[in-house]
Each structure stands twice: as structure tokens, then as C-alpha cells.
Amino acid sequence: MSVHKEIKRITTHILQEMKQRGEKISMLTAYDYSMATILDDAGLDVLLVGDSASNVMAGHETTLPITLDQMIYHASSVIRAVKRAFVVVDLPFGSYQGNSKEALNSAIRIMKESGAHGVKLEGGEEIIESVHRIITAGIPVMGHLGLTPQSIYKFGTYTVRAKEEEEANKLKTDALALQNAGCFGIVLEKIPAALGKEVSESIQIPTIGIGAGPDCDGQVLVVNDMIGLTKGFKPRFLRQYINLYDEILSAAQSYIRDVKANDFPNDKEQY
């Protein structure tokens, strides 16, 4: 008898069941094959191919410059590694705003060319038509409210959102609108914990928090921040589990020393 346990793929249905039974959803970003292999092996529920690749992979100041083609490249790399996790891909800035037909075409390209399992869009009622259209085509959509980095020039700052009543009320309305449009989940970014709790309890679909308190149905971080690959980025919501920056720096310095001293390669490391 085979003891090999078949890996059960995470689906939107499973994520919904997790919320219902109170099991928290674990989510991290991934942008390449090697990292996605590790994260999938670790047992992450959801991998987000985030447009944060614009910052951590390409060195841009914001998420705005990354293109649809580049997102598809990153998503394809991640998908090749994944056996279990549900893979969501960000629709990049300019590929869906203001035009639901373009939004649908962008989402179709991501699904067809990368093999991803769903897409994520930033915004509420102003993008509902795009959300409707994509879901009608059979593509799972995740929402994103609170701090929406693609709108950074409108906000002018990466500070906490929805502290004022008016913005908090809009966020609650938007969350309901996204749920009613058929979204399978919503990322809540940098909002007061109390609001994160209220929204999570008021909707039926899972919420995934990043700086939105412990009462969301799951949590997400940028993997490069979580493992300390990025230097100097230390927001309050980030828990850093390892400092890879220093580890890799030290390894590279040891390699340089060994090469300069003609210690590498040694007798065993040559043919």
C-alpha cells in the first residue's frame, strides 16, 4: 500500500471553508521559481505574485512601473514550482482601471499565459464593473482595500488608511460591494485593527490582513521583508523571521576571501 499522500490543491472553496471553521489562512508573496518551491513545500495556503515585484525584484520606488508582461513572467515562474498553494496574481497598474474590457483582457492573459489560479485588483466600487466582467468569464477575483499602493500618488503617503469615519464607512461599503460582485476574498492593508475585525465579521468571504490586526481570516507579508532580504524596511506590521541580508552578505564576503587567497577551489573541488 502506498503511503504517499496525495497533495490536495487549495481552491477558493477550501479558503471559504477555512474561514467558516475559523482556520487562519497563510499567504506570502512569491516572484520566482526557487522561492515558490520553498514556500509551497512549507505549506503556504496562498501565494501572491504581487506587483510588489516592482519594488523588491526590480528596484522601483513604487509598484506603478511593472508591466502586464512582467507580471506574467513572474507568475509563470511561480506556477512551475507550485503543487499545493492557490496562486493569485496582481493585475498591474494601468491594466484594468477605467476600462472593464481591458481589465478582462488583462486577466485572461494572466490566466492563459501563466496558468495562475486567480487575480487581484485594488479598489472598491470604482472597479466593480471590471470585477463583474472578470468573474463572469470564470476567473476568481480577490479584492484589495485600505492602503492600495497603486494609488500612492493620490494618497501621497504610505500611512495607515481609514482612520477617519468617512473613509472607514467607504471601506465597509466597498467590502460588501466586492463580496456581492463575487470576489472570493479581500486583502485589507494598513487599516486600524478594530476596522479589520469589523469588516472580517461583517462579510462571508475571507479577509487577508497586512497591518490590519489579528482578526482578519488570514495574513500576508512580502516574503523578501519577512526573511530579511530587504534592508531597512521595518514597518510596524512586519515580523522578520530571519535576516538573510546579513547571512548572504557574510557568505559572499567569505567567498571573496577564499577566491583572493586562492583557497577556492581546493583539491577536492577540481577535476
C-alpha positions in Angstrom: 0.0 0.0 0.0 1.4 3.4 -1.0 2.0 5.8 2.0 2.4 8.7 -0.5 -0.2 11.2 0.5 -1.7 13.0 -2.5 -1.3 16.7 -2.2 -4.6 18.5 -2.1 -4.6 21.7 -4.0 -6.0 24.7 -2.3 -9.1 26.2 -4.0 -11.3 29.2 -3.4 -13.8 26.6 -1.9 -11.3 25.4 0.6 -10.4 29.0 1.6 -14.1 29.7 2.2 -14.3 26.6 4.3 -11.3 27.7 6.3 -13.0 31.0 7.2 -16.1 29.2 8.2 -14.3 26.9 10.6 -12.0 29.6 11.9 -8.8 28.3 10.5 -6.4 31.1 9.6 -5.2 31.4 6.0 -1.4 31.8 5.5 -0.3 33.9 2.5 3.1 35.2 1.3 4.3 36.8 -1.9 6.5 34.9 -4.4 8.1 36.1 -7.6 10.4 33.3 -8.8 10.6 29.5 -9.1 13.2 28.9 -6.4 11.4 30.8 -3.7 8.0 29.5 -4.7 9.3 25.9 -4.4 10.3 26.5 -0.8 7.1 28.3 0.1 4.9 25.6 -1.4 6.9 22.9 0.3 6.5 24.8 3.6 2.7 24.5 3.2 1.6 28.1 2.5 -2.1 28.2 1.6 -1.9 31.1 -0.9 1.0 32.6 -2.9 0.5 36.1 -4.2 2.5 37.1 -7.2 2.5 40.7 -6.1 3.2 43.8 -8.1 5.5 44.5 -5.2 7.9 42.7 -7.5 8.3 46.2 -8.9 9.9 47.2 -5.6 11.7 44.1 -4.3 12.7 42.5 -7.6 13.2 45.4 -9.9 14.2 48.2 -7.5 11.5 50.7 -8.5 10.2 53.2 -5.9 6.6 52.3 -6.4 4.5 49.4 -7.9 3.4 51.5 -10.8 6.1 50.7 -13.4 5.7 47.0 -13.6 4.0 45.8 -16.8 1.5 43.0 -17.5 4.2 41.1 -19.5 6.5 41.3 -16.5 3.7 40.1 -14.1 3.0 37.2 -16.4 6.8 36.3 -16.4 6.9 36.3 -12.6 3.6 34.3 -12.4 4.7 31.7 -14.8 7.9 31.2 -12.8 5.9 30.7 -9.6 3.3 28.4 -11.2 6.0 26.0 -12.4 7.0 25.4 -8.7 3.6 25.1 -7.1 1.9 21.8 -6.3 -0.5 22.8 -3.5 -0.9 26.6 -2.9 -3.5 28.8 -4.6 -1.7 31.3 -6.8 -3.1 34.8 -7.1 -1.6 37.4 -9.5 -1.9 41.2 -9.2 -3.3 43.0 -12.2 -0.7 45.8 -12.5 -1.4 49.5 -12.6 -2.9 50.6 -15.9 -4.1 47.1 -16.9 -7.7 47.4 -15.5 -8.6 50.8 -14.2 -11.3 52.7 -16.1 -11.9 50.1 -18.7 -13.6 46.8 -17.9 -12.9 45.3 -21.3 -9.2 45.9 -20.9 -9.4 44.5 -17.4 -11.0 41.3 -18.7 -8.3 41.0 -21.4 -5.5 41.5 -18.9 -7.0 38.9 -16.5 -7.4 36.4 -19.4 -3.8 36.9 -20.5 -2.6 36.2 -16.9 -4.7 33.0 -16.6 -3.9 31.7 -20.1 -0.2 32.6 -20.3 0.9 31.9 -16.7 -1.6 29.2 -15.6 -2.3 31.1 -12.4 -5.5 30.4 -10.3 -6.9 33.9 -9.8 -6.2 37.7 -10.0 -6.2 40.6 -7.5 -7.4 44.1 -8.2 -7.1 47.2 -6.0 -10.1 49.3 -5.2 -13.8 49.2 -4.4 -17.0 50.4 -6.1 -15.0 52.3 -8.8 -13.7 49.0 -10.2 -16.8 46.8 -9.6 -17.7 46.7 -13.3 -14.2 45.2 -14.1 -14.6 42.7 -11.2 -18.0 41.6 -12.5 -16.7 41.2 -16.0 -13.7 39.1 -15.0 -15.7 36.9 -12.6 -18.4 36.3 -15.3 -15.6 34.9 -17.5 -14.9 32.3 -14.8 -11.8 33.9 -13.3 -11.6 34.1 -9.5 -11.0 37.6 -8.2 -9.5 38.8 -4.9 -10.2 42.4 -3.8 -7.7 44.8 -2.1 -8.8 47.7 0.2 -7.3 50.1 2.6 -3.8 51.2 1.6 -3.8 50.5 -2.2 -0.2 51.0 -3.3 -1.1 51.7 -6.9 -2.8 54.9 -5.7 0.2 56.0 -3.8 0.4 59.4 -5.6 -3.2 60.1 -4.7 -2.6 59.3 -1.0 0.9 60.9 -1.0 2.0 58.6 1.8 2.1 55.0 2.9 0.4 55.8 6.2 -2.5 53.9 7.8 -5.8 54.3 5.9 -9.4 54.5 7.0 -8.8 56.1 10.4 -11.5 58.7 9.7 -15.1 57.7 9.8 -15.9 58.6 6.2 -13.1 56.5 4.8 -13.9 53.6 7.2 -17.5 53.7 6.0 -16.4 53.7 2.4 -14.2 50.7 3.1 -17.0 48.8 4.6 -19.3 49.6 1.7 -16.6 48.6 -0.8 -16.0 45.3 1.0 -19.7 44.4 0.7 -19.7 45.5 -2.9 -16.7 43.3 -3.7 -18.4 40.3 -1.9 -21.6 40.9 -3.8 -19.8 41.1 -7.1 -18.4 37.6 -6.4 -14.9 38.1 -5.1 -13.6 35.1 -3.2 -11.6 37.2 -0.7 -10.2 40.6 0.1 -6.8 41.9 1.2 -7.0 44.6 3.9 -3.9 46.6 4.0 -2.8 49.0 6.8 -6.1 49.8 8.5 -6.9 50.0 12.2 -7.2 46.6 13.8 -10.7 47.3 15.0 -11.9 48.0 11.5 -10.1 44.9 10.2 -12.2 42.9 12.8 -15.4 44.6 11.9 -15.1 44.0 8.2 -14.0 40.4 8.7 -17.0 39.7 10.8 -19.4 41.6 8.5 -18.7 39.7 5.3 -18.8 36.0 4.4 -15.7 35.8 2.3 -12.2 35.6 3.8 -10.2 38.7 4.6 -6.4 38.6 4.4 -4.7 41.3 6.5 -1.4 43.1 6.2 -1.1 45.5 9.0 -4.9 45.1 9.6 -4.8 43.3 13.0 -5.2 39.7 14.2 -8.9 39.3 13.5 -8.6 39.0 9.7 -9.2 35.5 8.4 -5.6 35.3 7.2 -2.3 37.2 7.0 0.0 38.2 4.1 3.6 39.6 4.1 6.1 40.3 1.3 8.4 37.3 1.5 11.5 39.4 0.9 10.7 41.5 4.0 9.7 38.5 6.1 13.0 36.8 5.5 15.1 39.9 5.8 16.3 40.1 2.2 15.3 43.7 2.0 17.4 46.1 4.1 16.0 48.9 6.2 12.2 48.3 5.6 10.8 47.9 9.1 7.1 48.8 9.3 5.2 48.0 12.5 3.2 45.2 10.9 6.3 43.3 9.7 7.6 40.4 11.7 11.1 39.4 10.4 11.7 35.7 10.9 15.3 35.5 9.6 17.9 38.1 8.5 19.0 36.8 5.1 20.6 40.1 4.1 23.4 39.6 6.7 23.7 35.8 6.1 24.1 36.3 2.3 26.4 39.3 2.8 28.7 37.2 5.1 28.6 34.2 2.7 29.6 36.4 -0.3 32.4 38.0 1.8 33.8 34.5 2.7 33.7 33.5 -1.0 35.6 36.7 -2.0 38.2 36.0 0.7 38.6 32.3 -0.4 39.0 33.3 -4.1 41.5 36.1 -3.4 43.6 33.7 -1.1 43.5 31.0 -3.8 41.8 28.8 -1.3 38.8 28.1 -3.6 38.8 25.8 -5.5 40.8 23.3 -3.4 42.0 19.8 -4.3 38.5 18.3 -3.9 36.8 21.0 -5.9 38.6 20.4 -9.2 38.7 17.8 -12.0 
